[in-house]
């Protein structure tokens, strides 16, 4: 089997009401699908994360830089192709956009290997489990969304069967060093630091005694602010604290992790095997969170998970963008002995809920069952693509 072509599909869903986390303003949900075509008539699918900019610049990287490297090559040599994709354009950096672009191609190559061997990808990767426990990823900031609206939202997830819910924290304009101040629409739906503590209390109360609450600060705080926030909440009521400080502040994150009984998780904004090696070695996180569509694909994510296992750390991947990102990460998670929990975005997005002919469903126990078809095991809905194509 040889790769004959690489193509992309650009999709965009504009939200009725924009949403925000601690520092990012989101009026729309973009998606760049990568398709790797072969002379065997099989097409592999992947997603290249398009966070931080337009779809077109990411597409240019996939088609201009990576496509010439993989055309004519055998998808089964995915490890060799990954090294070439990372090495030949290495002057363009070993993090960020290049790793996002490689992620899309690498995932599609693994999908092809699964299809060609007629095996679901997670079983090729080790097949540790056939079901995953989903957690509701939600509780974003939005216009007019006060703590009572948040509490109602959070309570609804428990009623639907979720046993863990994650909400956003950190959109605090009163903290003068918050990176929020440099970001797009930095005055949208902000909440002062002290009121943010009340949001968490409201969400915690809405969950009842048996469900778990995680909070995600998206790099907004200093170590001291993170500790002050957690001190105000109480140490035993939060499942994990995600990305409390800047990704580059590994020492600060390690100080927070050491000081808290609550596990610190992260960092979705880290990329590549070497980045996660340094993160794990510095003890900056108690829970490791790579993302198949962002960190560099299935190939480095497997190694990062093995590295985490060697340090007795669990892996809960970051999963946010679309149904493509969900299915790619599902296969990765299902292969892991130190995984099992799936981040499941609850914000309205047809690029998650309507992208495939058979959508990914969470049952009333909060469980997702792995597909039985070969490779990623999904088919794109042409109707959805036609509706949201850019
Ligand atoms: Mg996060």
Boltz pocket constraint, residues with backbone or C-beta under 6 A from the ligand:
constraints:
  - pocket:
      binder: B
      contacts: [[A, 216], [A, 218], [A, 242], [A, 243], [A, 268], [A, 318]]
      max_distance: 6.0
